[in-house]
Amino acid sequence: MKKIKVLVAEDHNIVREGLINCLNLNSDVIVVGEACNGIEALKKTKELEPDILLLDLSMPELDGIEVLQIIKKRSPEIKVIILTAHYEKEYVEEMRSKGADGYLLKNITLTDLNKAIDKVYKGGKFFFDKLNDEKETHLDKPPELTDREIQVLRMLANELSAKEIADKLNLSVRTVETHRENIKKKFNVTSMISLVKLAIKYGYIELE
């Protein structure tokens, strides 16, 4: 029986190694390679021709969105499953619209990971469907943001990617992602939708 060839693209070594160890337990799967950044993911995908690319959304060099778009244009036969810590609905819908074949959270069980790989390999789609609507957060007072955080917040509200923001502000993608997570913590939210709503409410973003 032909094994499902999987390439794992994840920049955190311990997470990548854990995924590979888990996949190696599946007798129907063979891990043909690994990548630690977006550029390497594209290179390895071209060289190894996997059936499935298991792709982290937040990657250095090129982020997961850019890698997904390039691969779907260059090699549409390769299935791409996004693996991420971001569970906001807008991320799911964006990945769906850009051609992703699956969307999984990093706290997924091994059983669901194997189900996703099997279903996607057979031509189906597997999107995490247990997304909870976040209730609006009530703050006693507006959170205090630094000037840089306000810059990043406004760019996020304009739907710029972390890579686009990094380029405009001459920062690394990881720094932008850190700012984004710090801003969410200050607003006590996890989704971008809730963040933007509160940013408008407290005057950080003005509606035109």
C-alpha positions in Angstrom: 0.0 0.0 0.0 1.3 3.4 -1.0 2.2 5.6 2.0 1.1 9.2 2.3 4.2 11.4 1.9 4.1 14.3 4.4 6.4 17.3 4.7 6.4 19.1 8.1 7.1 22.9 8.0 7.3 24.3 11.5 9.9 26.8 12.9 9.9 25.6 16.5 12.2 22.6 16.7 10.5 20.9 19.6 7.1 21.3 18.0 8.4 20.0 14.7 10.1 17.0 16.3 7.0 16.2 18.2 4.8 16.3 15.1 7.3 14.0 13.2 7.4 11.6 16.1 3.6 11.5 16.2 3.3 11.0 12.4 5.8 8.2 12.6 3.4 6.3 14.7 1.0 6.2 11.7 1.8 3.2 9.5 0.1 4.8 6.5 2.3 7.9 6.6 5.9 8.6 5.8 7.6 11.9 6.7 9.7 12.7 3.7 11.2 15.9 5.1 11.0 18.9 7.4 11.4 22.7 7.1 12.0 25.4 9.6 11.1 28.5 7.6 8.9 29.5 4.6 11.7 29.6 2.0 12.9 26.1 3.0 9.3 24.9 2.9 9.0 25.9 -0.7 12.3 24.4 -1.6 11.6 21.1 0.1 8.1 20.9 -1.4 9.6 21.3 -4.9 12.4 18.7 -4.2 10.4 16.1 -2.3 7.0 16.4 -3.9 5.0 15.4 -0.8 1.3 14.5 -0.9 0.6 16.7 2.0 2.4 19.8 3.4 1.7 20.3 7.1 2.3 24.0 7.4 2.7 26.3 10.4 0.9 29.6 9.8 3.5 31.8 11.5 6.8 31.1 9.8 10.0 33.2 9.4 11.3 34.3 5.9 7.9 33.7 4.3 4.7 33.3 6.4 2.3 30.4 6.0 -0.2 32.4 3.9 2.5 33.3 1.3 3.8 29.7 1.2 0.2 28.4 0.8 -0.5 30.8 -2.1 2.8 30.0 -4.0 2.3 26.2 -3.6 -1.3 26.3 -4.7 -0.3 28.2 -7.8 2.9 26.2 -8.5 1.8 22.7 -7.5 -2.0 22.6 -6.9 -1.9 18.8 -6.6 -0.1 19.1 -3.2 -2.5 19.2 -0.3 -1.8 21.9 2.4 -3.0 21.5 6.0 -2.5 24.6 8.1 -1.4 24.0 11.7 -1.6 26.9 14.0 -2.4 28.3 17.5 -4.8 30.9 15.9 -8.4 29.7 16.2 -10.1 32.9 15.1 -12.8 32.4 12.5 -11.3 35.1 10.2 -8.1 33.0 10.0 -10.0 29.9 9.1 -12.0 31.6 6.4 -9.0 33.3 4.9 -7.1 30.0 4.7 -10.2 28.4 3.1 -10.5 31.2 0.5 -6.8 30.8 -0.3 -7.0 27.1 -1.1 -6.0 25.4 2.1 -7.2 21.8 2.4 -7.3 21.7 6.2 -6.9 23.9 9.2 -5.9 22.4 12.6 -5.0 23.8 16.0 -1.7 22.8 17.6 -3.5 21.3 20.6 -5.3 18.8 18.3 -5.2 15.1 19.3 -3.2 12.6 17.4 -6.4 10.9 16.4 -7.7 14.0 14.7 -4.4 14.7 13.1 -4.4 11.3 11.5 -8.1 11.8 10.5 -7.2 15.1 8.8 -4.3 13.6 6.9 -6.4 10.7 5.7 -9.4 12.8 4.7 -7.3 15.5 2.9 -5.2 12.8 1.1 -8.4 11.3 -0.3 -9.6 14.7 -1.7 -11.7 16.0 1.2 -11.3 19.0 3.5 -10.7 19.0 7.2 -11.3 22.3 9.0 -11.4 22.6 12.8 -15.1 23.3 13.5 -15.2 23.9 17.2 -14.6 27.6 17.1 -16.3 29.4 20.0 -17.7 32.9 19.5 -15.9 35.1 21.9 -18.0 37.3 24.2 -17.2 40.9 24.3 -14.7 41.8 26.9 -15.5 44.5 29.4 -12.6 46.6 30.6 -12.6 49.0 33.5 -10.6 51.5 31.5 -8.9 51.6 28.0 -5.6 49.6 28.0 -2.4 51.6 27.7 -0.6 50.9 24.4 2.9 52.0 23.4 3.2 54.1 20.2 4.5 51.0 18.4 1.6 48.9 19.5 -0.8 51.5 18.3 1.0 51.5 14.9 0.7 47.7 14.7 -2.9 47.7 15.9 -4.0 50.1 13.2 -2.2 48.1 10.5 -3.8 44.9 11.7 -7.2 46.6 11.5 -6.4 47.5 7.9 -5.9 43.7 7.3 -2.1 43.9 6.7 -0.3 40.6 7.3 2.5 40.3 9.9 5.0 40.2 7.0 3.5 43.4 5.4 3.6 45.2 8.8 7.2 44.0 9.4 8.3 45.4 6.0 6.6 48.7 6.5 8.0 49.2 10.1 11.4 47.6 9.4 10.8 44.9 12.0 11.1 41.2 12.0 7.9 39.1 11.5 8.4 37.6 15.0 8.5 41.0 16.6 5.3 42.0 14.9 3.6 38.8 16.1 4.9 39.5 19.6 3.3 43.0 19.5 0.1 41.5 18.2 -0.1 39.0 21.1 0.8 41.7 23.7 -2.0 43.9 22.3 -4.5 41.1 22.6 -3.5 40.5 26.2 -3.9 44.1 27.1 -7.4 44.1 25.6 -8.0 40.7 27.1 -9.2 39.1 23.8 -8.0 36.3 21.6 -9.7 37.1 18.3 -8.9 39.9 15.9 -12.6 40.7 15.5 -13.0 41.4 19.2 -9.7 43.3 19.2 -10.8 45.7 16.4 -14.2 46.2 18.0 -12.7 47.3 21.3 -10.0 49.4 19.6 -12.7 51.3 17.8 -14.7 51.6 21.1 -11.7 53.1 23.0 -10.7 55.4 20.2 -7.5 53.7 19.0 -9.0 53.2 15.6 -11.2 55.8 13.9 -13.9 54.8 11.4 -13.7 56.8 8.2 
